[in-house]
Amino acid sequence: MTHPTPARPPLLPTPVVVLWFAALVSWASGRALAILGAFALPSPYGAPDTSATDAVDAQLLAQAQQLAALQSLPTTIAVVLGAIGLGMLYNRRGFDQLTRTPAVSAIVMAIASALAAIGVLALLTIGPERPLGIVDVQVGAVVAITTAAASASAVVLIRPYVDPMVAHVWAGIAGAGLALPFMIAGISPALVMAGAIGLGIVDRVRGARFEREVAFRKQLEAEYAAEHGDGGRGIGVSGLPGMPPLPRAPRPQRPWSPGERSLSIWLGVVAALVVTLAWTAGSAAAEAGLLVPGQGFALASLGAVPLLVQVAVLARVATPLREALAVASGLLIAASVAMITTPIPVVVASAIALQSLAIAIISGLIARRATEMRLGTVIMLAVTAAIVWGLVVLPSGALVLAFVAVVTTILALRRKARP
């Protein structure tokens, strides 16, 4: 008996994806402005070389507050958009729609955590000898919204496993107990909101998998009823003769030759080794004064070349995209060579922009070929890849590439070769 695998519906609704992409772009623009120093905050105590006093200049303080609000505006927009998208995801219609009790629990805990965040901020800013810096209504709202999102995500994620009261407790721990202290310690609310969004995506993946399993079992029941002529009455799948207690829906499988498997494994190993050796050699050379800023990243970023090819092999699109992979690899190598040979700010900035462009284009092409995404989704993924390269890979000195290579190599190891 063969069971064709039905086409999978989209994991996330399109409006939610668009909102989260807009949130990412807003946060990235704020980070870019911060790196460029567009909003340098003046000291409210006046010039540092003045004979000094602890008196606060009211005019400078007001100016610093205005600039701080402008500086945090992109993060505020990102957090609000992320929270709206999360609410739309939890308000979804479909198989795994929230029932009344989990929905009310999530709303109650979100409001309670938001109020707790406001209370803690009030104590930190109004209480004696607890300076926290410039905290205004905008910052307080961002912290409260983020804390509420973390609590709601915790309630929704654990709702199938615990009683409502236990869900409330864990939601309070995730919201006011973890998210709020992290933000007070200096973690960006945008990153905490990203964690809450990640919990929402995990819940959606679990719901989609459960939906596929139930649909598959219903199909088995219908086929069994049709074969045994019981008028379509259907029997519980766990009671079918010769069937396991909980049959799983078959996953789509494609031929995977030993050569493809070994190639993907070796490409991942090479990518991790390139980054590791570049970091080791770069650290030693920097201590000896042989490297300037930018050259170490240029060496480590070469690990992206085998990593891109490995991802293309895993996605089964390396052959049709061999010319594009060659061009992207050439651009990455040329940019790295330029940073190594001429490590001046203009060349380094241009080379990083060229690398981001190459990563964006090849990521979009791989996604387009592998999953037949729509053009709008491909463009969003390409922009996201460029943002990740500039704001995640670059600050880490390309060390993130080694971790990604380890993950992709583990995926390659798990694949079984078959003709």
N, C-alpha and C positions, 0 to 999 in steps of 0.2 A: 504494500500500500504506500503510495507516494503522496507526500503532502507538500504542495507548492507553497513557498514562503510568500505571503502577501506583501505588497509594497508598504513600507513603513510611513505613517503620517509624519508631518514635521514635528520635531520634538518641542519646539517653542513657537508660540504664535508670532507672526510677523511684526505686529505693533510692539511687542515686548522686545524683540531683537533690535528694532529701530531705536527704541528708547534707550536701551542699554548701550548701543553703539554711540548715540549722541552723548550719553553720560561719559563714555570713554574719551571721546573727542574733547569734551569740555575739560575733563581732568587733565588730559595731555596738554591742552593749550595753557592751562594754569601752570603746569610743571615747566613748560617751555618758557613762559614769561618769567618764572622764578629763576630759571637757569640764566636767562639773559639779563637778570637784574632790573626788570622794568619797574618794579615797585620796591625800592630800597626804603626801609622804614627808618625815619630819623629817631635819634635818641631823645626822649622827653626831658632829659636832664641837661640838654644843651650840648655844646661842643665839648669833646673829651679833653681838650687842652686848656680849658678855662679853669680858673682857680675854684675850685669846687665845693659844690654843695649838694645836698640831697634834695634841694627844692625842685619841684617839677614845673617845667614851663608849660602853662596851660595851652598856649597856642600850638607848641610842638606836640603835646599830647593829643590834641584834637586832630592835628594833621596825621599823626601816626595811626590814630583810630580809623580815619578815613582810608588811608592807604592799606591798613590791615584788612578792612572790609573789601576793598577792591581786590586785594591779593587772594583772599579766600573765596571770592565770588565764583570762579570756575569750579572749585571743589563743592561749593554749596549747590550749584546747578547740577553737578554730577550726582551728588547724593540725593537730591530731590527727584531727578529723573530715574535713578536706580530704584528708589522707593516706590515710585509710581509704577514702574515696570514690574516690580516684585508683587505689588498689589494686584496688578492685572493678571499675573501668572497664577496667583492663588485664587483669584476669582474666575478661573477658567471654567469653561463648560466642557463636559466630556466624561470619560469613564471614571477618572479619579477626582471628581469634583469633591470639594470639602463638604462634609455634612455639617449640620447645625452646631453640634457640640465642639468639634475642633475649630470651626470658624469663630465661634464666640470666644473660645479659649485663647485663640491667637490674638483677637482684637483686645481682649481684656489684658493679656500680658503685655501687649505692645503699648497700650496706654499706661499701664502701671510702670513699665520700665522707662518710658519717656518721662513720667513724673519723677521717678527716682533719679534720673539723670539730671533733671532741672534742680532737684533738691541738693544733689551732691555739688553741682556747679555753684549753686548759691552759697553753700557752706565754704567752698574753696575760695570764692571771690569776696564774700562779705565777711567771713569769719576772721578772727584775729590772726595776724602773722601768717597768712596763707596766700602769698602772691602767686598768681597764675599767669600773669601777662594780660594782654588785651583780650577780654572776653566780653562780647556784646551780644545783642539779641540774635544776630545772624549766626554767630558761632554756637550759642546755646541751642538754637533751633536745629542746626546741623547735628550736633551731638545727640539731642533728644530723638530726632528722626532715625539716626543710625542705630541707636540703642534699641528703639522700638522695632526696627527691621530685624535686628539680630534675634530678639526675643520671639517675634512672630515666626521666623524661619525655624527656630528650634522647636516651637510647638508643632508646626506642620510636619517637620521631618520625623519626629518621634511619635506622632499620633497613632500609628498602627501598633505600637509595641508596649505602650504604657497606659495607665489610667490617667484621666484628665488632671487629677491633682498632682501626680508625679510630673506630668507634662508641664504644669505651671511652675513647679520647682526648678526643673531643668531649664525652662525658658528664662526664668529669672537669673539663673547662673550664667546662661549664655549672653543675656542682654546686659543687665545691670552689674553682673558679677565678673564678666570677662570683657565685653565690648567697651564699657565705660572706663574701666581702669587702663585699658590699652590706649584709648584716646587721650586720657589725662597724662599718660606716660609719654605721649608724643607721636603715637601711631596716627597716620592720617585717617580721618573719618571715611575717606573714599576707599581706603584699603579694607576697613572694617565692613563697609557696605558691600564691597566685592566679595568678602567672605559670606555675608548673608545671602547674596545672590547665588554664590556657589552652592549653598545649602538648598536653595530653591531649585536649582538645576538638578542636584542629586535627587531630590524628591520627585521631580518630573521624570527623570530617567527610570527611577524605581516604578512609578506609576505606569509608564509606557511599557516596561517589561512585563508587569503584572497583567496589563491589558492584552498583550500578545499571548501570554500563557493561557488566559481564560478563553480567548478566541480560539486558540488551538484545541483546547479541551472540548469546547462546544462543537468544533468541527469533527473531532473523533467520535463524540456521542452521536452526532447526526449520521455519520457514516456507519457506525455500528448498528444504529436503529434501522437504517435503510437496508443493510445486508441481512439482518435477522427478521425483517418484516414485522416489527412490533408496532407499526403505525406511527413511527416517529416519536414514540414515547421517550426514548433516550434513557440510558443508564449512566450512573456516575462513572466518570472515567476511571477512578481508582478501583472500580469493581470489574473492569473489562478483563476477560481472560488473557493472560500473557502480557499484560501491560504493567509497567512499574507503578508504584503508588502515586507518584506525581510526575506524569510525563511532561517533558519540556518541549517547547516549540523549537523546531529545527532552525539553526542559524544558517544564513547563506554561506556557502563554501565555494571557493574558486580554486582551480588547480594551482599548486604551489610546488615548483620543482626544487630539488636539492640545491641546484645552482643559485636560484633566486634567494633561497633561505641563507645559504652561506655568504652570498654577496652582501645581503642586508646586514648580517651579523658583523662581517669584517668592516663594512663602512662605518657602523656605529662604534666599533672598537677604535678605528683610526681617528674618528672625530673626537672621542674622549681623550685619546692619547695626544692628539695635537694640542688641545686646550691645556691638558695637564702639563705637558712638556713646555709649552709656551709660558705658562704661569711659573713653573719652576725656574726656567732659564731667565725669564723676565724679572723675577724677584731678585735673583742673584745679580743680574746685570744692573738693576736699579740701585741696589745697595752699593755696587762698585762705581756708580755714577756714569754708567755707559748708556743708559736709556733716559729719555725725556718723556713727559706725559704724552700719551698717544701711541708710542711705539709698542708698549706692552700689549695694549688692546689690539693693535694691528696684527701682532703675532698670534694671539689667541683667537681672533676672529676668523682665521683661516680654517678653524674647525667647522665653520658653517658650510664649507664646500662639500666635504663628504657627508655631512648631516643632511643637506638638501637632497643629495642623490639617494641617500638611504630612505628618506621619507617618500621620494618618488617611487622607489622600488617597492616599498611597503604598500603604497597606494596603487601599484600596478600601472603606472603611467610613465615610467622611465623611458621606455622605447619611443612613444610618440612625442615626448618632450625632450629628447636628447639635445636638439639644437638650442632650445631655450635654457636647458640646464647648463650647457656649455657656455652660453653667453652670460648667464648669471654668475657662474663660477669665475669666468674671466673678469667680470666687473668687480667681484669681491676680492680677487687676487690683486687686480690693478690698484684698487683703493688701498689695500693693505701695504702694497709696495710703496705707494705714494706717501703714506703716513710714516713708513719706516725710513725712507730716504730723505724726505723733506718734512720733518715734524714741526711745521710752523702752524699757528692757529687757523689761518685761512685754508691751508691744504687739508688739515685734519678735519675741519668742519665740512669741507666739500667732499672729502672721502667718505665720511660717515653718512652724509646725505645720499651719496651714490650707493653705498651699501644698503641703506634703508629702501631706496628705490628698487634695487635689484631683488631684495627679499620680498618686497610687496608684490612685484610683478610675478615672480616665480611661484609665490604662495597662492596667488589668485589663479594662475594657470593650473597648478596641481589640483586645487579644489574644483576648478571648472571641469577638468578632465575626469577626476576620480568620482565625483558625486553628481555631476551635471547640475550644479547650482545655477540659480538665476543670476543675471548680470549684477543686479543690485546687491545680492548677498556676496558675490565674488568681490565687488568693489569694497564693501565693508570689511571683508576678511583681509583684503590686501592692505587697506589703511591700518587695520588693527596690527598686522604683522610689522608694518613700518613703525608704528608707535611702540610696539614691544621691543623692537631692535634699538630704538633711540632712548627709551626710558627704562628698560629692564636689562637688556643685554649689555648696553654700553656702561651704565653705572656699576654693573657687577664685574666689569673687565672681561666680559665674554665667558665668565665661569658658569653662567646659566646654561650655556651650550653643552657643557660636559654632563650636567644633570639630565638635559633633554636627550642627549645621546645614550645615556644609560637606560632611560625609560624606553626609547624606541628599540634599543637592542634587546631588552627583555621581551618586548612585544614580538620581535623577530624570533627569539628563542622559543616562544610559546607556539609559534605556528608550526604545524606538522606538514612535512613535504608529502605530497601525493601526486600521482600523474593526472 
